[in-house]
């Protein structure tokens, strides 16, 4: 059995991609069947067993003290999680202390460095808020 399990959202995305691919190849299956197949791929008896094992908690690496990486206002960063709380299923408020401060201003006239950032992250690892160029304010890499 694979010990690096996906989050519930990642597993559901896998099931959706599997269902789409099989439909393209002429073997249409339903959503429930695709979830069952994903569970079998990860060594579980069925989807309910897999969901019970992986839960709907934060992805691996989103616990206090864990190292994370991503982008904040389009600036790459690495840091450690200092707090995490569940907002609603699949949505988490994270606070990250950065290994190196990032400049969050794009102007060459001045700088504003941040060493700690906070944000609400959704199931796909990014915030709802966007910059003017469409990038998520905060994007956490999902391992």
C-alpha positions as CSV (number, residue, x, y, z in Angstrom):
1,X,0.0,0.0,0.0
2,X,1.3,3.5,-0.8
3,X,2.0,5.4,2.4
4,X,2.0,8.8,0.7
5,X,-1.8,9.3,0.3
6,X,-3.4,12.2,-1.5
7,X,-5.7,14.6,0.3
8,X,-9.5,14.0,-0.2
9,X,-9.6,16.8,-2.7
10,X,-6.6,15.4,-4.6
11,X,-8.2,11.9,-4.6
12,X,-11.5,13.4,-6.0
13,X,-9.5,15.3,-8.7
14,X,-7.8,12.0,-9.6
15,X,-11.3,10.3,-9.9
16,X,-12.5,13.1,-12.1
17,X,-9.5,12.9,-14.4
18,X,-9.9,9.1,-14.5
19,X,-13.6,9.3,-15.4
20,X,-12.9,11.9,-18.1
21,X,-10.1,9.7,-19.6
22,X,-12.2,6.6,-19.6
23,X,-15.1,8.4,-21.2
24,X,-12.8,9.7,-24.0
25,X,-11.7,6.1,-24.6
26,X,-15.4,4.9,-24.8
27,X,-15.7,3.3,-21.3
28,X,-18.0,5.7,-19.5
29,X,-18.2,5.2,-15.7
30,X,-20.0,7.1,-13.0
31,X,-18.5,9.3,-10.3
32,X,-18.9,6.7,-7.5
33,X,-17.1,4.0,-9.6
34,X,-14.2,6.4,-10.4
35,X,-13.9,7.1,-6.6
36,X,-13.8,3.3,-5.9
37,X,-11.1,2.8,-8.6
38,X,-8.9,5.5,-7.1
39,X,-9.3,4.0,-3.7
40,X,-8.2,0.6,-5.1
41,X,-5.2,2.2,-6.8
42,X,-4.1,3.4,-3.3
43,X,-4.6,-0.1,-1.8
44,X,-7.9,0.5,-0.1
45,X,-11.0,-1.8,-0.1
46,X,-13.3,1.0,-1.2
47,X,-13.8,4.8,-1.2
48,X,-15.3,5.0,2.3
49,X,-12.3,3.2,3.8
50,X,-9.9,5.5,2.0
51,X,-11.8,8.6,3.0
52,X,-11.8,7.5,6.6
53,X,-8.1,7.0,6.4
54,X,-7.2,10.3,4.8
55,X,-10.0,12.4,6.2
56,X,-10.8,15.8,5.1
57,X,-8.0,17.5,7.0
58,X,-5.2,19.6,5.7
59,X,-2.8,18.0,3.2
60,X,0.4,16.4,4.6
61,X,2.9,19.0,5.5
62,X,0.3,21.5,6.8
63,X,0.9,20.8,10.5
64,X,2.5,23.3,12.9
65,X,6.2,23.2,12.4
66,X,6.1,21.6,9.0
67,X,8.1,23.2,6.1
68,X,6.1,24.5,3.2
69,X,6.9,26.4,0.0
70,X,4.9,28.4,-2.5
71,X,4.4,31.9,-3.7
72,X,3.1,35.0,-1.9
73,X,2.1,37.9,-4.1
74,X,4.1,36.2,-6.9
75,X,7.2,35.9,-4.8
76,X,8.6,32.4,-4.1
77,X,9.1,31.4,-0.5
78,X,9.9,28.6,1.9
79,X,8.9,28.7,5.6
80,X,7.4,26.9,8.5
81,X,3.8,26.6,9.5
82,X,3.2,28.4,12.9
83,X,-0.6,28.1,13.0
84,X,-3.3,26.3,11.2
85,X,-7.1,26.3,11.7
86,X,-10.0,24.8,9.8
87,X,-12.3,27.4,8.4
88,X,-14.8,25.0,6.7
89,X,-14.2,21.6,5.1
90,X,-11.2,21.9,2.8
91,X,-10.4,25.5,3.7
92,X,-7.7,26.4,6.2
93,X,-6.2,29.5,7.7
94,X,-2.4,29.2,7.7
95,X,0.2,31.4,9.2
96,X,3.7,30.8,7.9
97,X,7.0,32.2,9.2
98,X,9.3,32.6,6.1
99,X,12.9,31.4,6.0
100,X,13.8,34.7,4.2
101,X,11.6,37.8,4.0
102,X,10.0,38.5,0.7
103,X,9.4,41.9,-0.9
104,X,5.7,42.2,-1.6
105,X,6.0,45.5,-3.5
106,X,6.7,45.5,-7.3
107,X,7.6,49.2,-7.4
108,X,11.3,50.0,-7.8
109,X,10.8,53.1,-5.7
110,X,10.4,51.4,-2.4
111,X,10.2,47.9,-0.7
112,X,8.1,46.2,1.9
113,X,9.5,43.0,3.2
114,X,7.4,40.4,5.1
115,X,8.7,37.6,7.2
116,X,5.4,36.2,8.3
117,X,2.3,35.7,6.1
118,X,-1.3,34.6,6.8
119,X,-4.0,33.5,4.5
120,X,-7.0,31.2,3.9
121,X,-6.1,28.4,1.6
122,X,-8.6,26.2,-0.3
123,X,-8.6,22.6,-1.3
124,X,-6.3,23.2,-4.2
125,X,-3.6,25.0,-2.2
126,X,-4.3,28.6,-3.0
127,X,-6.2,31.6,-1.8
128,X,-9.4,33.0,-3.4
129,X,-7.9,36.5,-3.5
130,X,-6.0,37.4,-6.7
131,X,-3.5,39.9,-7.9
132,X,-4.3,42.2,-10.8
133,X,-2.6,39.7,-13.1
134,X,-4.8,36.8,-11.9
135,X,-2.3,35.0,-9.7
136,X,-3.5,33.8,-6.3
137,X,-2.2,36.0,-3.4
138,X,-1.0,32.9,-1.6
139,X,-0.2,29.5,-3.2
140,X,1.1,26.6,-1.1
141,X,2.7,23.8,-3.0
142,X,0.9,20.5,-2.4
143,X,3.4,17.7,-2.1
